Amino acid sequence: MAKVEITPSLYEEIRRKFKQQSVEVLEHLKSLESSLYKGKFLGTVGGFVIKELKYEGFRFYFVTDGFKLQCYDQEKLVDLLLRFVRMSDKNHQQQTINEIKQVLRTIEAGGF
């Protein structure tokens, strides 16, 4: 089972944007703990995989260690960490993906 972590800034953004529906959104994001291969693959940067998970008209971006995701089966992924980092709507999707990739290039493998 994987551990899903949501950054505090994204958590607050979800609460502001979705208000009472935020509980459903957070449960949708936490559903990755039981099904790891959910979400659309967007690319890799320095061994990290960037994926998106859709909820209604919004996209939630998460980052995980690509080596662990590819090398182990689902039962052995106890220490896998999925970190949700950003949210966007359809209009700002590519800009958000580029920002995530730029941050990952800057911090490289040691900062995650």
N, C-alpha and C positions, 0 to 999 in steps of 0.2 A: 504494500500500500504506500502511496506517495503522500507527502505532506504538502498541502496548499497553503501558501503564505500570501497575504494581500498587504501591500505597502500601506502605511497609515494615511498617506496623502490620497491614494486611490480609494481607500475605505471612506474617507470624508467626502470625496467627490461623489461616490455612489449614494451616500446618505443624503447629500444635498439635492442631487439630480432626481433620484427615484422616491425619496421620502418613505412612505409606508411600504412601497413595493421593494424597498432595498433588501428586505429579508429574503425575498424570492431570488433576487439577483445574486446575493451572496451564497445562497444554497446552490444555485446554478454553477457558480464558480467552484464551490467546494465539491461538486459532483466529479471533478477530475480525480479526486482521491481514489475513486473506485473504477474509473475507466480512463486510463492514462493516455490512450491514443485519440482521445476526443480533441477536436480543434483542427484548424487549418494550418498547415505548415507554411511559414512565410520566408524562412531562410535561416542561415547560420552565420555567426560571427565569432571567430576565435573559439570554436568548440561549444558554443552555446546555441541552442535552438530557440528561435522566436516563433511562437504560434499565436493564433487568435481564436477566441471563442465568441460566438455571436449570441446576443440576447436582444430580441426585438430589433430595433434599428441601430443598436450600438455594438461596438466591437471592443473586447477586452483582450489586451495583449499580455502574454506571459512568457517568461524566459526559464529555460531549464538546461541542465547539463546534457548536451547531445551524446556524449560518450556513454553515460549510464543508460540513457534511453535506448541506445542501439545495442549495447552489449549484454544486457540482462533481460530475463523474461519477467512477466508481471509479478510473480511471487517473490522475486529477489530484489525488488525495487523499494525496499524498506526505507532507505536513506535518500531517496530521490526527492528533491525540493523543486516545486513549481512556484515561481514567484510572479504574481500579477503586478504589473508595473504601470500600465497606462490604460486609458479608455478613450475612445473617439467615436464620432458618428461617421457616416459614410463620406461626408464631404471632406473630412480631415484625416482620412485613413492613411494615405501615403505619407503625409507629413509626419504623422505620429510614428509610423514604422521607421522612417529615416532617422528620427530623433533617437529612438531606441537603439538602432544600429550604431549611431555615432557615439552614444554613451558606452556601449559595449566595446567598441574599438578603443575608446579612451582608457577604460579601466582594465582592459584585457582580462585574462583568466584569473588573476589574483584578487579582484575586487568583488567577486560574487560570493 
